[in-house]
Amino acid sequence: MLLPKPGLTECWKNLPGAFLPWVLLAQPAAGTKEGMRWNDLMLAKEAIAPGQPGFSEPLLRKYAYYRLLRQRGHTWIIAESRAVLESSAAGDCDLRFCGNPAVLWSLFRYVYDQAPGFSLPVIEVVNRRGDLPFLLMRWREEQRRPIKKYLEDPKHNVRIVSDLWRA
């Protein structure tokens, strides 16, 4: 069992929100090669986010179009995670992310351990009309190197790209 790091829980206060499909697909049972069927997703949604607005199969298909999710028969599975690291106008390092949120949990713990005095950013769920939802984190510029190092580790299955939606 992992003990929570100080301030880590606050970082997740905006989730799942519109990022709910990813949170559901990241559940341990979904992490298998079999994935999750639609009925399993709906059951998990009611357990994890009861009363929260649902999501649609066309939304999952749109993510699949960009090769982030994969549909195999009647099951859905996370195909890959993608991240964009870029400097912001404020001099920070913005991390845009679409994929398995479990990767972010371990990333936050890793960055905290690298520099325990730094505050961790709150994860924002960006859900603009007509676009696919993704996550945004505003890190301090000096945290870019450890973040990039962590994400580039092949065991995390995160591809660093210049555009989240380019397949």
Secondary structure as GFF3:
##gff-version 3
##sequence-region A 1 167
A	DSSP	three_ten_helix	9	12	.	.	.	ID=ss1
A	DSSP	three_ten_helix	17	19	.	.	.	ID=ss2
A	DSSP	alpha_helix	20	25	.	.	.	ID=ss3
A	DSSP	beta_strand	36	37	.	.	.	ID=ss4
A	DSSP	alpha_helix	38	48	.	.	.	ID=ss5
A	DSSP	alpha_helix	57	65	.	.	.	ID=ss6
A	DSSP	beta_strand	69	72	.	.	.	ID=ss7
A	DSSP	beta_strand	75	78	.	.	.	ID=ss8
A	DSSP	beta_strand	81	87	.	.	.	ID=ss9
A	DSSP	beta_strand	93	98	.	.	.	ID=ss10
A	DSSP	alpha_helix	101	114	.	.	.	ID=ss11
A	DSSP	beta_strand	124	126	.	.	.	ID=ss12
A	DSSP	beta_strand	134	139	.	.	.	ID=ss13
A	DSSP	three_ten_helix	141	143	.	.	.	ID=ss14
A	DSSP	alpha_helix	144	152	.	.	.	ID=ss15
A	DSSP	three_ten_helix	154	156	.	.	.	ID=ss16
A	DSSP	beta_strand	158	160	.	.	.	ID=ss17
###
